[in-house]
Amino acid sequence: MKKRILMLGTGGTIACRHTENGLAPAITPEELLGYIPDAARVCDIHTTQVCNVDSTNMTPVYWGMISRAIEKNYADYDGFVVCHGTDTLAYTAAALSYMIQNSHKPIVITGAQRPIDMENTDARMNLLDSFIYASDQDSRDVNIVFDGKVIVGTRAKKERAKSYNAFSSINFPYPAVIREQRVIRYIPPQEYRGQVQFYHDMDESIYVLKLTPGLDPDVLSFLFDRYKCIVIESFGVGGIPEYLVDKFYEIMKGCGAGGKLAIVATQVVKEGSDMMVYEVGKRVKQDFDLLETYDMTLEATITKAMWLMARTGLSYEELKAEFYKTVNRDILAYKSDR
C-alpha cells in the first residue's frame, strides 16, 4: 500500500512565477504536483497551503503555523513534505526540529534554486526526491532533501546563493542520499520510544552579535538591555577580546539572575567551538556559567534558544540542561565535565 503524504506549501522560489517586479510566490501546491507526475507512483499525495511567502519574510509566526498544520494532520498521514524558499530553509528546518520532536514519521523540507515552471530547474528533482524519502519506511524526524542529499534538520546551512548544491551539512555527515529514485542510507535512523511532542511558540527576543576587531564595548550593554538572549559570534574556537572583557564581566554578573542568556558561538562554520583552548576564552568560561555552542550550527543555536525561552517556568539550570540535550542530532561534541 502506498504511503499517504501531505505536502504543505509555504511559497518560496519553487512556487514562484515571474512578475514585473521580479519573482513572487504564486504556484499552488496542486500546481506543483502537476510538474512531477511520477510522484503519483511513489505515494498518495494530498496538499494544503499553510502560507505563501518569499522565505525572506519567514518568521517564527509561520513556523508555528507549519507545526500546527502538521499536528492537526499527524494521525492521518504517514509523512509530510514542506515546500519552502531556500533563503531561510535552514532556520525553518532547525526550528521544526525543536517544535516537533520524537517524530516517528518523516517531516521533509525542500525547495529549489529556480522555479518549478522553468525548463532548467532543480525543483522537479528535489520535490520528487522528497516524496521518495518521505515514503521510505525507515524515514523519520525532520530532515532536508535537496540536490539528492538528505541533511538532518539541525545541521544545514545555505552556502551557495545560486548553485543547485546550495546546502551543506555542518559537522555531521549526510545520513542518506537519493540516487536513481532510491534511498541509500549511510546512518541508521534514530529510534524513539516516546510519543511525538509538538510545540508552537518561540520567543523572538534574541540577537546575534558578530564580533569585529575594535567593536565598541558599549554595544554589549545596549543589546543586553533590550534582548533576553545574546548569541556572540566570537573568533576562532571562542573567546572574548581583552578590550571587551571589562564590559562583558560587568554585564555577566547579573545575567543569569536577571533571566538573560549569553551564548558563545564561533564565526567559523566547521569544527565548532572550544572556549577552554585559549586564555581569552578559558577565563570567561570558568568565571561565568554561560552557554557554548560547541558543534551546533548558528541556525540551530538561534532556534533552540527561541524554543527554550518560550517554555515558561524553567530555571536557569533546567534551561542549561535542555540546551545541551541532543535534539535531532543537533549537539554531539558537548561534554558535561568541561
C-alpha positions in Angstrom: 0.0 0.0 0.0 1.3 3.4 -0.9 2.1 5.8 1.9 -0.2 8.8 2.4 1.9 12.0 2.3 0.7 15.6 3.0 2.5 18.3 1.1 2.5 21.7 2.8 3.0 24.8 0.6 4.6 27.9 2.1 5.7 29.7 -1.0 9.4 30.2 -1.9 11.3 30.1 -5.2 10.0 26.6 -6.0 6.5 28.1 -6.3 7.4 31.5 -7.9 6.3 33.0 -11.1 7.9 35.9 -13.0 6.1 39.3 -12.4 7.0 42.8 -13.5 8.5 43.3 -10.0 10.6 40.1 -10.1 9.9 36.5 -8.9 7.0 36.1 -6.4 5.3 33.0 -4.9 2.2 32.2 -7.0 2.1 28.5 -7.8 -0.2 26.4 -5.6 0.7 23.0 -4.1 -1.7 21.3 -6.5 0.0 23.0 -9.5 3.4 22.0 -8.2 2.4 18.3 -8.3 1.4 18.7 -12.0 5.1 19.1 -12.8 6.1 15.8 -11.3 3.6 13.2 -12.5 6.0 10.4 -11.4 5.2 11.2 -7.8 1.8 9.6 -8.1 3.5 6.2 -8.5 5.5 6.8 -5.3 2.9 7.8 -2.8 -0.7 9.0 -2.3 -0.3 12.8 -2.1 -2.6 15.4 -0.6 -1.9 19.1 -0.3 -2.5 22.1 1.8 -1.4 25.8 1.7 -0.1 27.0 5.0 1.2 30.4 3.8 2.5 31.9 0.6 5.6 34.0 1.2 9.1 34.6 0.0 11.2 32.9 2.6 12.9 36.2 3.3 9.7 37.0 5.0 9.6 33.8 7.1 9.2 34.4 10.8 8.5 32.3 14.0 4.8 33.0 13.5 4.9 31.0 10.3 6.9 28.2 12.0 4.0 27.9 14.4 1.5 27.7 11.6 3.5 24.9 10.0 3.9 22.9 13.2 0.2 23.3 14.0 -0.8 22.1 10.5 1.4 19.0 10.9 0.0 18.3 14.4 -3.6 18.7 13.1 -2.9 16.1 10.3 -0.3 13.9 12.1 -2.6 11.0 12.7 -4.0 10.9 9.1 -0.7 10.8 7.2 2.5 8.7 7.0 4.7 11.6 6.3 5.0 15.3 5.4 6.8 17.4 2.7 7.1 21.1 3.3 7.9 23.2 0.2 9.9 26.2 1.3 12.1 29.0 0.0 15.8 28.4 0.3 17.0 31.6 2.0 15.6 30.7 5.4 15.1 27.0 4.9 17.9 26.0 7.3 16.3 28.1 10.0 12.9 26.6 9.5 14.3 23.0 9.4 16.1 23.7 12.7 13.0 25.4 14.3 10.8 22.4 13.3 13.3 20.0 14.8 12.6 21.6 18.2 8.9 22.3 17.6 8.2 18.7 16.5 10.3 16.2 18.5 10.3 12.4 18.6 8.5 12.1 15.3 8.2 8.5 14.1 7.0 10.0 10.8 9.2 11.9 8.3 8.9 15.6 8.0 10.9 16.6 4.9 11.7 20.2 3.9 12.7 21.0 0.4 12.8 23.9 -2.1 14.6 24.9 -5.2 17.0 27.5 -6.6 14.8 28.0 -9.6 11.0 28.0 -10.0 9.4 24.7 -11.0 8.0 26.1 -14.2 11.4 26.9 -15.7 13.0 24.5 -18.2 16.3 24.2 -16.3 15.3 23.8 -12.7 16.2 21.7 -9.7 12.7 21.9 -8.3 11.3 18.8 -10.0 14.1 16.6 -8.8 14.1 18.0 -5.3 10.4 17.6 -4.9 10.3 14.0 -6.3 13.2 13.0 -4.2 11.4 14.4 -1.1 8.4 12.2 -1.8 10.6 9.2 -2.3 12.4 9.9 1.0 9.1 10.6 2.9 7.7 7.3 1.6 10.6 5.2 2.8 9.8 3.0 5.7 12.9 4.0 7.7 12.5 7.8 7.3 11.5 9.8 10.4 12.1 13.1 12.1 12.9 16.5 10.5 15.3 16.4 7.5 16.0 18.4 4.4 16.1 16.8 1.0 18.0 18.9 -1.6 20.2 18.1 -4.6 20.0 14.4 -3.9 21.2 14.7 -0.4 19.5 14.2 3.0 20.6 16.7 5.7 19.5 16.4 9.3 17.2 19.4 10.1 19.6 20.9 12.7 22.7 20.6 10.6 22.0 22.5 7.4 23.5 25.8 6.2 22.9 27.5 2.9 26.4 28.1 1.5 25.7 28.9 -2.2 23.3 31.6 -3.4 22.6 30.2 -7.0 24.1 26.8 -7.4 21.9 23.7 -7.1 24.1 22.2 -4.3 23.0 25.2 -2.1 23.1 23.4 1.2 25.8 21.7 3.2 25.6 19.5 6.3 27.7 21.1 9.0 29.8 19.0 11.5 27.7 15.9 10.6 27.6 13.6 7.6 24.8 13.1 5.2 22.6 10.3 6.7 21.4 9.3 3.2 21.3 10.2 -0.4 18.7 9.6 -3.2 20.1 8.0 -6.3 18.1 6.8 -9.2 14.9 7.2 -7.1 16.3 5.0 -4.3 17.2 6.0 -0.8 20.7 4.9 0.1 21.4 5.2 3.8 24.8 5.7 5.5 23.5 6.2 9.0 20.7 4.2 10.6 17.6 6.2 11.7 17.2 7.1 15.3 14.8 5.0 17.4 12.3 6.8 19.6 10.4 5.3 22.5 8.3 8.2 23.5 5.4 9.9 21.7 5.8 12.8 19.3 5.8 16.2 21.0 4.6 19.4 19.5 5.5 22.9 20.4 4.1 26.0 18.7 5.6 29.1 20.5 9.0 30.7 20.0 10.4 33.7 21.9 11.9 36.1 19.4 13.9 38.2 21.9 17.3 37.2 20.6 20.1 39.0 18.9 23.2 37.6 17.2 26.3 39.8 17.7 29.1 39.2 15.3 32.4 40.3 16.9 34.6 42.6 14.8 38.1 43.8 15.6 37.7 47.0 17.7 34.0 46.6 18.5 32.7 49.3 20.8 32.1 47.7 24.3 29.0 49.8 24.9 27.3 47.7 22.2 27.1 44.9 24.7 25.2 47.0 27.3 22.8 48.3 24.6 21.9 44.8 23.4 21.7 43.1 26.8 19.3 45.8 28.0 17.0 45.1 25.1 17.1 41.3 24.5 16.7 38.2 26.6 19.4 36.3 24.7 22.6 37.4 23.0 24.4 34.9 20.8 28.0 36.1 20.5 29.8 35.0 17.3 33.3 35.0 18.6 36.6 34.4 16.7 38.1 31.0 16.2 37.2 28.4 18.8 35.7 31.1 21.0 37.0 33.9 23.1 36.2 37.4 24.3 38.7 40.1 23.2 40.5 41.9 26.0 39.0 45.3 25.1 35.6 43.8 25.7 36.3 41.8 28.9 35.6 44.5 31.5 32.2 45.4 30.0 31.4 41.7 29.5 32.2 40.9 33.1 30.0 43.9 34.3 27.1 42.6 32.3 27.5 38.9 33.1 27.4 39.4 36.8 23.6 39.9 36.6 22.9 37.9 33.5 21.8 34.5 34.9 19.9 36.1 37.8 18.1 38.5 35.6 16.8 35.8 33.3 19.2 36.7 30.5 21.1 34.2 28.3 24.6 34.6 26.9 25.6 32.0 24.3 29.1 32.0 22.8 29.4 30.6 19.3 32.1 30.9 16.6 32.2 32.7 13.3 34.0 29.6 11.8 31.4 27.4 10.1 33.0 24.0 10.6 34.5 22.1 13.6 32.9 24.1 16.3 33.9 26.0 19.4 36.0 25.1 22.4 36.5 28.0 24.8 38.9 26.1 27.0 41.7 26.1 24.5 42.9 29.7 24.7 43.3 32.1 27.6 40.9 34.6 26.0 38.1 32.0 26.2 39.0 29.9 29.2 39.0 32.7 31.7 35.5 33.8 30.7 34.2 30.2 30.6 35.5 29.4 34.0 34.3 32.7 35.6 30.8 32.6 34.2 28.1 30.0 33.7 27.4 30.9 30.1 26.4 28.6 27.3 28.6 27.5 24.5 27.6 26.1 21.1 30.4 23.5 20.5 29.4 21.8 17.2 26.0 23.3 16.8 25.1 25.4 13.8 24.2 29.0 14.2 20.7 28.3 12.9 20.2 25.5 15.4 21.6 27.7 18.2 19.2 30.5 17.5 16.0 28.4 17.1 16.8 26.2 20.1 17.2 29.3 22.3 13.9 30.7 20.9 12.2 27.4 21.8 13.7 27.2 25.3 12.9 30.8 26.2 9.2 30.2 25.2 9.0 27.4 27.7 7.9 29.2 30.8 8.8 28.0 34.3 12.3 26.7 33.5 15.1 27.6 36.0 18.5 28.6 34.5 19.9 25.2 35.4 17.0 23.4 33.7 17.3 25.7 30.7 21.1 25.0 30.5 20.5 21.2 30.8 17.9 21.4 28.0 20.2 23.4 25.8 22.9 20.7 26.0 20.4 17.9 25.5 20.7 16.4 22.0 17.6 17.0 19.8 17.7 15.6 16.3 21.5 15.2 16.4 22.0 19.0 17.0 24.9 18.8 19.5 27.3 15.9 19.9 30.6 17.4 21.0 29.4 18.7 24.4 30.9 17.1 27.5 29.5 17.9 30.9 32.9 17.7 32.6 34.3 20.6 30.7 
